[in-house]
Amino acid sequence: MRKHHKVENLKFEGQTLFLRINGEEKRFPLHEVSSVLERASDKERNAFEISPSGYGIHWPLLDEDISIDGLLGIVHFPSQKRKVA
């Protein structure tokens, strides 16, 4: 399995999400990440699962998913197939 990102130390302080991605400490204001997480209780926020591949984070009590690429602002474009003339 290809590891997309190494995600560790996810925690919330007030209205801020803190986590380590690929060895770098990151912080994100919840209003920029997810209105669902912004309104969630501590219990709901702290019940999360980090995907084994490091692709994203899932909050089962909230049915909320966030991709790590999305947090980092990485945009993927579909590959275009070349037409053979």
DRENDO-1510 file (C-alpha; in Angstrom, 1 decimal, always signed):
<recs>
REC; n; res; u; v; w
REC; 1; MET; +0.0; +0.0; +0.0 .
REC; 2; ARG; +1.3; +3.4; -1.0 .
REC; 3; LYS; +1.6; +5.8; +2.0 .
REC; 4; HIS; +0.3; +9.2; +1.0 .
REC; 5; HIS; +1.2; +11.1; +4.2 .
REC; 6; LYS; +2.3; +10.3; +7.7 .
REC; 7; VAL; -0.3; +11.8; +10.0 .
REC; 8; GLU; +0.3; +12.0; +13.8 .
REC; 9; ASN; -0.6; +13.9; +17.0 .
REC; 10; LEU; -4.1; +15.1; +15.9 .
REC; 11; LYS; -5.7; +17.3; +18.6 .
REC; 12; PHE; -8.0; +20.2; +19.0 .
REC; 13; GLU; -7.5; +23.3; +21.1 .
REC; 14; GLY; -10.4; +25.6; +21.0 .
REC; 15; GLN; -11.4; +26.2; +17.4 .
REC; 16; THR; -8.1; +25.0; +16.0 .
REC; 17; LEU; -7.0; +21.6; +14.6 .
REC; 18; PHE; -3.4; +20.7; +15.3 .
REC; 19; LEU; -1.6; +17.7; +13.7 .
REC; 20; ARG; +1.8; +16.6; +12.4 .
REC; 21; ILE; +1.9; +15.8; +8.7 .
REC; 22; ASN; +5.1; +14.2; +7.3 .
REC; 23; GLY; +7.0; +15.4; +10.3 .
REC; 24; GLU; +5.8; +19.1; +10.2 .
REC; 25; GLU; +3.6; +20.6; +12.8 .
REC; 26; LYS; +0.5; +22.1; +11.2 .
REC; 27; ARG; -2.5; +24.1; +12.6 .
REC; 28; PHE; -5.8; +24.9; +10.9 .
REC; 29; PRO; -8.6; +27.1; +12.1 .
REC; 30; LEU; -11.8; +25.0; +12.1 .
REC; 31; HIS; -13.8; +27.6; +10.3 .
REC; 32; GLU; -11.5; +27.1; +7.3 .
REC; 33; VAL; -11.6; +23.3; +7.5 .
REC; 34; SER; -15.1; +22.1; +8.3 .
REC; 35; SER; -18.2; +23.7; +9.6 .
REC; 36; VAL; -19.2; +20.3; +10.9 .
REC; 37; LEU; -16.1; +20.0; +13.1 .
REC; 38; GLU; -16.5; +23.6; +14.1 .
REC; 39; ARG; -19.9; +22.9; +15.6 .
REC; 40; ALA; -19.0; +19.4; +17.0 .
REC; 41; SER; -18.6; +18.5; +20.7 .
REC; 42; ASP; -15.3; +17.5; +22.1 .
REC; 43; LYS; -16.5; +13.8; +22.2 .
REC; 44; GLU; -17.4; +14.0; +18.5 .
REC; 45; ARG; -14.1; +15.7; +17.5 .
REC; 46; ASN; -12.0; +13.2; +19.4 .
REC; 47; ALA; -13.6; +10.1; +17.9 .
REC; 48; PHE; -11.6; +10.1; +14.6 .
REC; 49; GLU; -9.8; +7.5; +12.5 .
REC; 50; ILE; -6.7; +8.3; +10.4 .
REC; 51; SER; -6.6; +6.2; +7.3 .
REC; 52; PRO; -3.8; +3.6; +7.2 .
REC; 53; SER; -2.6; +5.1; +3.9 .
REC; 54; GLY; -2.4; +8.6; +5.4 .
REC; 55; TYR; -4.9; +9.8; +2.8 .
REC; 56; GLY; -7.4; +11.3; +5.2 .
REC; 57; ILE; -9.2; +11.5; +8.5 .
REC; 58; HIS; -12.7; +10.2; +9.2 .
REC; 59; TRP; -15.0; +11.2; +12.1 .
REC; 60; PRO; -17.6; +8.4; +12.3 .
REC; 61; LEU; -19.8; +10.1; +14.9 .
REC; 62; LEU; -20.1; +13.1; +12.5 .
REC; 63; ASP; -19.9; +11.2; +9.1 .
REC; 64; GLU; -17.2; +13.8; +8.2 .
REC; 65; ASP; -14.1; +13.1; +6.1 .
REC; 66; ILE; -11.2; +15.4; +5.3 .
REC; 67; SER; -8.4; +14.6; +2.9 .
REC; 68; ILE; -4.8; +15.5; +3.9 .
REC; 69; ASP; -4.1; +16.8; +0.4 .
REC; 70; GLY; -7.1; +19.1; +0.8 .
REC; 71; LEU; -5.8; +20.5; +4.1 .
REC; 72; LEU; -2.4; +21.1; +2.5 .
REC; 73; GLY; -4.0; +22.7; -0.6 .
REC; 74; ILE; -2.7; +20.0; -3.0 .
REC; 75; VAL; -4.9; +19.9; -6.1 .
REC; 76; HIS; -4.9; +16.8; -8.3 .
REC; 77; PHE; -6.0; +17.1; -12.0 .
REC; 78; PRO; -7.3; +14.1; -13.9 .
REC; 79; SER; -4.7; +12.8; -16.3 .
REC; 80; GLN; -5.7; +13.4; -19.9 .
REC; 81; LYS; -5.4; +10.5; -22.3 .
REC; 82; ARG; -3.6; +11.4; -25.5 .
REC; 83; LYS; -5.5; +10.9; -28.7 .
REC; 84; VAL; -3.7; +8.8; -31.2 .
REC; 85; ALA; -4.0; +10.3; -34.7 .
</recs>
